[in-house]
Amino acid sequence: MVTSQRPRIAVLGRFASSTSALRHGAVVTARALLEAVWAAGGEPLTLLPVAGSDWASRLDGFGGILLPGGGDLSPASYGQAVASENVYDVDEVQDAADLESARFALQAGLPLLAVCRGLHVVNVARGGTLVQDLPRHHRNHVHDVRFERDEQLFGLSSPVVRASCYHHQALDRLGEGIEVVARSTDGIPEAAVIDAAGWAVGVQWHPEDTAATDPAQAAIFAELVERSRP
């Protein structure tokens, strides 16, 4: 049986201070995220976050890029001081690598899916800001998200999806070329399309949480993989 080659999807790793299986700090990617990309037909590869990288060289041969969830961006990256004690896990190297890779991918036309923190990264990379701490956190929270338009760009066939959320921040002032296309029932931005040289979208929730059982969430990864094929 002849099978098509899996497009390689770059996944920016996340720094972790410790993990149960290692003696030192680690660079990690959520297993569910990698499995969702694999199940969709992609070959996910975790990249070490390195500030000042030659992203053209590092991303050469990749069909697409996925910016995953993680800790908070430093408020300094969008021109603010820390205004909440709930801002956590800020890492300057992580921030720089994420912002640099996002800017490169958007300019180069590399297909991009931004998840949770990843959507924040893209918004800040385009000059936007974030709500540092929502009055009502969307952590460990499952709710409906309604698309106002463009759900087909996410591989979705319905304007309403059941979303697994884990965030206490949200988009505030939108960056250049960022358009919110879906919101939660309480009005929080939940999905956006990004004006870029190639396909680029972001979701505030974590589609990997339920991709194994929810075809709508799996479809988001399938769209990334399909857009990443030569």
N, C-alpha and C positions, 0 to 999 in steps of 0.2 A: 504494500500500500504506500502510495506517495503522499507525503504530508508537506504542507508549506512550512518554511522556516519561521520560527517564532520571532517577532520583532523584539529587539532588546529595549527594555524600559528602564531608564535610570531612576532610582529612588534615593533621594537624599537621606542619608542616615541621620540618626538622632543620638546625641551624646547622652549617656546614662552614667551616673556616678558609680553605680554598682549593679551587678546582676548576680543571681544565686549561683550560676555556674562558673563565674570568672572571679579571679582574685583582684582585678583592677577595674577601673572605669571602662566603659564599653561604647561601641557605636552599634546601635540597634535599629531594627525595622520590625514593625508589628508583623507577626506571623500571618495573621488574617489578611493583612494588606498584600503581602507577597503571594499568598495562596489565591486571593481574588484575581490578581493580575495573571497568574499562571493558569487558573481555570478559564480565564477569558482568552487564552491562547498566546499570552506574552511571556517573555523571559525577563523577570525582574532581577535587577542587579543593584545592590546597595553601594552607594558611593560615600567615601569618607568626606565629611565637610572640611574643606581647606579654603581659607580666605585667600584671595589673590590668585586663584587658580586660572590657568589658561582653559577656560570652559569650552572654547572651540575644539581644542584637542581632546579634552576629557570626555566630551559628549559626542565625539566623532564615532560614527557607527551605531549610535543609538537612534531608534525610531521615535521615541517619545520620552517624556520626563514626568515624574510624579512627585509633587511636593506634599509630603504627608503632614499629619498632625504632630503636635509636640508642645513644648513649653511656650511661654510668652516671648514675643519680640521686646527688646528694650524700648521703652517709650522714647528714648533719645533718638531712635532710628526714624521716628516721625515727628521730631521736634518738640517733644514734651518731657516734662519731669515725671518721675514716678508719682502717681496720684492715688494709688491704692496699695494696701498691704497684701492684697491678694495677687499681685503680679509675681510670677514665680518662674524659676528655672531659666532665667535670662543668661545667655551665653553669647559673647560678642563674636566669637569665631563662627558659631552656628548661624547667627544673624547675617553676618557678612557673606558666608557661603550661600545661604538660601537666597539672599537678595541678588547676589551676582549671577547665580545660575538662572534665576527667574528672568532677570533682565536679558541675559543672553538668549534664552529659549524663546522669549516673546519676540525679540528682534530677528532671530534667525529663522523663525517659523517652525520650530520644533513643537510638535503637538504636546500640550501641557494640561495635566489634570491637577488642580490644587485642592487639597483636602484640609479643612479646619484651619490650623495654623498656616498651611500652605496658601489658603485664600487671603489670610492676613498679610502674608509675605508679598503676594502679588499686588495687593492694594497699596501697601507701603512703598513697594518698588516703583509704583506709578505716581507717588506723591500724595497718597491718601493717609488717613489717620484711623485709629481704632478707639472704640469705647473700652477703656482699661478694665472696667469691672461692671458687668450688668447688674442692675438692681435685683433681677431674678435670674440666677444662673440656669443655664441649660445643660447641666451636668447630670449624667445618668438619667436622661430624660428622653422619652420616645414620644414624638408628636407628628402630626401631619404637616407637610410642607406643600404649599400650593404655588404652582408656576403660573405667572401672568402671561408668559410667552416663551418660546424657544426651547421647550422641554425636549424637542427632538434632537437638539444639539448635544444633549446628554444621553442620547440613546433611549429616551423614555417615550412611551406611547400614551401616557396619561398625565394630566397636569397636576395630579395629587399623588404624593408618595409618603410612605410612613418612614420617618427618619429617626435614626439613633444618634442622639446628640451628646457631646461632652465638651462644653466650652463655657467660659465665663466672660469672654470678650466677643466683640462683633465689629463689623465694618461701621465706621462713622462717616467722616468726609470721604467721598469716593475719589479714588485716583483717576488719572486720565485714562479714558477708554474702558473704564469698569462700569458695567451696567447690571444692576440687581434685577433678576428675572423671577425670583421666587422668595417667599417669606413664610415664616411660621405664623400661626394664628394670632400671636401677640405682636406681630409686625417686625420681628427681627429678620434682617437679610439672611437668607439661607442658600442662595445660589446666585452666581453671576457669570456673565460672559465677558470676555476680555478682548478688546480690539487689538489684534496682533497680526503678525505676518502669517501665522498658521492657526489651526484650531486651538483654542485655549478657553477652558471653563474652570469654575471653582464651585465647590459645595462646602457649606459650613458644617454639615454633619459628617458622620463616619460611615460611608457606604460599605466599608469592609466588615463592619460589625455583623451585618445580616446578609451579605452577598451570597453566602452559601445556601440560604434558604429563601431569599427574596429575589425573584427574577428582575425586578425593577432596579435593585441595587447592583446586581450582577451586570445589568445592561450598561451601567456607567463605565465599568471597567472594560466591557466589550467594545464600547465606542472608542475609548482610549487606544486599545490595541488595534482596532480597525484603522483608526486615523494614523497610527504609527507604522503601518505597512508601507513598503516602498511603492 
